[in-house]
Amino acid sequence: MRTAWWTWHAQLVHHCTHSALRTLSPTTPHTTCRVVLFLGAAWYTGGNSSLFSNDKIMYDILIKNGTVIDGTGAPMTKKDIAIQDGVIAAIDDLSHEIAHEVYDATDRYITPGFIDVNNHSDAYWKIFTNPTLDSLVHQGVTTIIGGNSGASLAPLLTPDMIKGVRKWTDVSRVNVNWRTMQEFFDVVASRKLTVNFGSLVGHSTLRRALLHDEQRALTADELDKVAQMLDNALRDGALGLSTALLYAHARSATREELVRLAQIVARYDGVYVAYLSDEMDGLLDALADVIAIAREAGVRLHIAHLKAVGKENWPLMHQALTALNEAREEGLIVTSDVYPYTMMSAVLYTLLPQWVTDGGRTMMLARLKDPQTRAQVVDAMRDNPQIDLGEAIVSVSPIVKQLSRRKIADIARAQDTSVEDTIIDLLLASNGQAIVLLDALGEDGVRAALAQKNVMVASNGGGYAEKDWQTGELIHPRSFGAFARLLGHYVRDEHVLSWEDAIHKITALPAQQFGLARRGQLAKGMIADIAIVDPATIAQRATTEQPYRYADGVTAVLIGGLFVLRDGVITPQHAEIVRPVRM
């Protein structure tokens, strides 16, 4: 009789493990299977087997034989991890424990899932067109933060406010059916993203609600309305405020406006994320300005994609890092992020003299069409030796399929015209919407930033699929390779920083600064967002010439205790909208 029962029990184990359990959410207790399995086993053993004693837990998943890097910066250790109901239930030697599923992580590093704090999957519309966000998952990313560079997809007073992202995507194809941040989160949740998503509030998005394309200082009444919109969005769960004072629409913001909005963020214990107004010879002044604003407002500060553009300005990167360290020593909670490349991606009009873009895109295009003003623009560009504009590669524009992968200098030679005139012609032909790739950052500065404890690594990219090469867009390889390049090139190959410090930069550090609860560390009670990495093979495969190639070396990814990547195959699950912990 016991033999017949054991056959039935084995069939039930197979059913529970391979069908029923896999359909349940990470927060659903697997009560039925657990009770039947436990009681049946107890009956079979007469209640005497220690294997099935009341102290023995049947975990959902056991990750065994791996090396744990917990995200805190502590030394790596050989431990196992048990997951129960989407949460880390134990980290220890669990060799005698049992689970419905066991993953062998021999020769692998087990780390918290990576957090990409500077992501544009929202602005690029990828959260809607490609909700699996494959290129990020293949790198071990489990959480992304949108609403960067002053542009968020909510709140919107009117649908045409979405124009704030037109520098990155064709908004004519966009259907907007939300207004508030909460409504936006509900729409995103319905798309069932594979990775967790949180958002900042875009400063330019708020200003466009009242000013549209007009560029000027806000009146007192308008500032009150913008402040109320920000307050409402933060109450809905936004993580903070982002500004991009380099872009034309935001440059007319006054210090009073920025301090007022930053103070609201501080009341919610959010984070103020600043894209600096100048990343060339005015870098240090621009950094000093936002540090002063954050200090006056009493808000946590984060500098987005910190960099010094142009060879003559590369030494400024070291001075900027020193300034940030000094601000921390004086009590300001401030961090920054970099992407691990010397090649940058730039909206083409930002490479023009600033006065050309004053007043917005419409006025910029009018100036470029005027022959006399155009001549002045050409002269001004030639007088600025900070970057070699001819080396810029056309990346994204409405006419990209004709010009993609071509340097500005090559296009100029083919048309028998100057580099400066070619840039102006490209802007006019693309209605001001063009993005270029430019190798303009110093390798020494990138390495110096990576060596700093309070500098994170982020992609400043989006979530793509390999098939997206068919669009003809020449994207920056960071969307497919930023985190893999950090770990494979700068950690394993170049020894710029340790594995423990690198993992801290992309897990616990961003979780702490952006207020993400129960994420960023491997510890009992934390949400089971986990990346499993092969340290011998982790590597970026994407290149400038072939950017649509998934990274190697991330063998598995779990989000909320469910496998979303295993053996190179993505299994989409429904991730979460992440909201901050309000102190």
Secondary structure, DSSP 8 states (H G I E B T S, - for coil): -HHHHHHHHHHHHHHIIIIIGGGS-TTS--HHHHHHHHHHHHHHTTT--GGGSTT--EEEEEEEEEEE--SSS---EEEEEEEETTEEEEEE--TT-EEEEEEE-TT-EEEE-EEESS--TTTTTHHHH-TT-HHHHTTTEEEEEE--TT--S---SSGGGGGGGTTTS-GGG------SHHHHHHHHHHTT-SSEEEE-EEHHHHHHHHHTT--S---HHHHHHHHHHHHHHHHTT--EEEEETTSGGGTT--HHHHHHHHHHHHHTT-EEEEE-S-SSTTHHHHHHHHHHHHHHHT-EEEETT----SGGGTHHHHHHHHHHHHHHHTT--EEEEE-S-SEEEEEGGGGS-HHHHTT-HHHHHHHHHSHHHHHHHHHHHHT--SS-GGG-EEEE-TTHHHHTT-BHHHHHHHTTS-HHHHHHHHHHHTTT--EEEEE-S-HHHHHHHHTSTTEEE--SS----GGGGGG-----THHHHHHHHIIIIIIIIT-SS-HHHHHHHTTHHHHHHTTBTT-SS-STTSB--EEEE-TTT-B----SSS-----B-EEEEEETTEEEEETTEE------B--B---
